[in-house]
Amino acid sequence: MSVKDRFPVAGLTEHPVRGAAIIARSVQVSKALNKRFIWNLRGICEWVTVEVYTHCVMTEVQTQPDEAVIRAWEDAELSDLHENEQKSVKVRAMFNAIARSYDLNNRVHSMWRDEAWRKHAVKRAGVNAGDRVLDVACGTGDLTQAFAKRSRAREVIGVDFTEGMLEIAGHKKDRLHRELGNRLSYEQGDAMGLRFDDQSFDVVSIAFGIRNVQEPSKAIGEFYRVLKPGGRLVILEFDQPSNPLVRWFNGVYCGTIMPRTATWIARDTSGAYKYLPRSVTSFMTRSEMMDAMGDAGRKGITSTRKFEMSVHVLSERLFEALVEGNRSLARSIVNEQLNEGVSPELMLTDLFWPTYEMIDKLHREDQISSLAYNLSTRLFRVLVDQTSRALIAGSNAEPVGRNVFACCGTCEGSELGAQMAVDLLEAAGFGVRFAGGGVPMDEVRQTVQESSPDVLLMFCSNPADLPDIRETIDALHEIGACPNTQIVVGGGVFNRAEGLAEEIGADLWASHPLELVDAMIDDADIRATPEQRTVGRTRKTPISKAA
């Protein structure tokens, strides 16, 4: 079972033009099938483009036939609706017809999840203070307002070609605080022919609208055109569940139940709620969307760029192979990328580490069985060993002159995370001794006293291992052993409890292996202050709440 079968995911693809950076992520939108399983009826695909810089010819908004003579969507038209020559006119008439009940239907039929999806899109867009944001196909302005409310954007402009939707958006704007309203504006326009200058926006977004555009590739070309170098394109769109059971239930709900109840709420005669579910099932897949983005302007992608662009897909494939214990498939995924020239370091940091964190999280939340967890972590160790050999063999880093003694908690997840961290440290030029898990802490303390390493690295994913780490740090500080040894901690338990690493007296910590390597190089002199340490005072354990 793939990740997408367990819960809807927003696949984040950052798409380059002219050597732009690309990253891909998979992020959870809602929980796995449970008492609130209806939330899983729909998945979202979110494509985000970073560092885009291209020039496209600006298209004119075509003159459309009189909407009054356009008939509602007929059943016969729904079999090939995206090729309908009058699609844009019908879509505009349709949204004008349902504008006043649009927000209510969205809330009711998404179980109020649509607001959370938009908030997530704003977060992923990474809006900086002073940015200009363009929200295309803004509808009634939900995402446009979310950008104004939840970011420090200097200006947020919503564009839509439907007068009725813009009228509702304007009424909602009038109810906002003056400061927000001053940063927010709406205007009528077509996604395929934006009026704005080249390279004039830091963020361009379109939520649940790209499938309603007559020519999506033309619209994407316009998005690229108006984005500044380094700009972000956020496309939020529905996707089909791949799990057969969830897909069947989704089909019943979206194909039968929702059209009837939504049509009743809207008193609609335009066929909007026949069109909308069909427009999802017949629209592009994520990979087809990436191809469309490429056709709109992406050229000259390197093997590394291709890897980063599709890493969310690779992560799903790898996850499925791992939890099933499919060793040949897992090896072939890794070998395929290494043979195409993807660096071992990138494999560890951008594919292995996020997949490892996903497996660890699902196991903590009882969304995968102990069997699946053991199969995945043990097979993962084999893949990490394979990739790390290539990493270290190909490393030409100069020695940094610092020796690390590393140990970790007893669980398999801690060992796996620690191994990735120490392999990256070794490739970066550190001298590393890795004791693994299960070593009594009194032996760790004795080794540190005798060998005086530059760094003591302790890695922990399981809260149950935390007391031993805390006791070791306290003991070393209390007896004044190895005052020059920097104590560094890492692992998921510290990521989930803010301030925990500082509280237990660690000198340094990082949430990601690459950050750990950089911090240990750049911050070699940092030491914890006496006020941070738990020696001689009552110890708090915030882990139970944070984990």
Buried (B, 14 or more C-beta within 10 A) or exposed (E): EBBBBBBBBBBBBBBBBEEBEBBBBBBBBBBBBEEEBBBBBBBBBBBBBBBBBBEBEBBEBEEBEEBEEBEBBEEEBBEEBBEBEBBBBBBBBBBBBBBBBBBEBBBBBBEEBBBBBBBBBBEBBBBEEEBBBBBBBBBBBBBBBBBBBBBEBBBBBBBBBBEBBBBBBBEBBEEBEEEBBEBBBBEEBBBBBBEBEBBBBBBBBBBBBBBBBBBBBBBBBBBBBBBBEEBBBBBBBBBBBBBEEBBEBBBEBBBEEBBEBBBEBBEBEBBBBBBBBBBBEBBBEBEEBBBBBBEBBBEEBBEBBBBBBBBBBBBBBBBBBBBBBBBEBBBEBBEEBBEEEBBBBBBBBBBBBBBBBBBBBBBBEEBBEEEBBBBBBBBBBEBBEBBBEBBBEEBEEEEBEBBBBBBBBBBBBBBBBBBBBBBBBBBBBBBBBBBBBEBEBEEBBEBBEEEBBBBBBBBBBBBBBBBBBBBBBBBBBEEEBBEEBBBBBBBBBBBBBEEBBBBBBBBBBBBBBBEBBEBBBEBBEEBBEEEBBBEEEEEEBBBEEBB
